[in-house]
Amino acid sequence: MVIGYTAGVYDLFHIGHLKLLKNAKGMCDKLIVGVTTDELVPYKGKAPIIPFDDRIEIVRSIRYVDAAIPQGDMDKLTMCKKLGAELLFVGDDWYGTEKWQTYEQDFAAAGIRILYFPYTHGVSSTIIKHTLESAHEAGVGTLKPRYEVKQAELLKQRAGEAP
């Protein structure tokens, strides 16, 4: 049985995440996915929008995922060894970087292959977050004002007034 491992924040889950998980599952018998804990996310200079418990439940519910586990540190090599993973899947945006060239040597010495999947250009949690922030600043897509208007309409209807 070939065990594969991948890890990520999976905040604002999108098609790029799904493609990576689908492709990874196609290359192993058992896919284990590490979901970055809220405490670890700030290493990227960000804060998660979706809480950890929700993110891990979303990932756990994807049919390509056999198990979802917390990723509480950056040590993917130790995690792969612990899980018995022979494959580590990552996005190709890391390919060729000095850091990942070193990782490739370390992982190879442990008998673990790193496989890079194409990064889905034009979509990321960061892009989605920025789009939502821009929409909010422009007054588009805000829920509270609509809710307050709807509440006012309902109160008027209950009082017998026309909306």
Order of alpha helices (4+ residues) and beta strands (2+ residues): beta-alpha-beta-alpha-beta-alpha-beta-alpha-beta-alpha-alpha
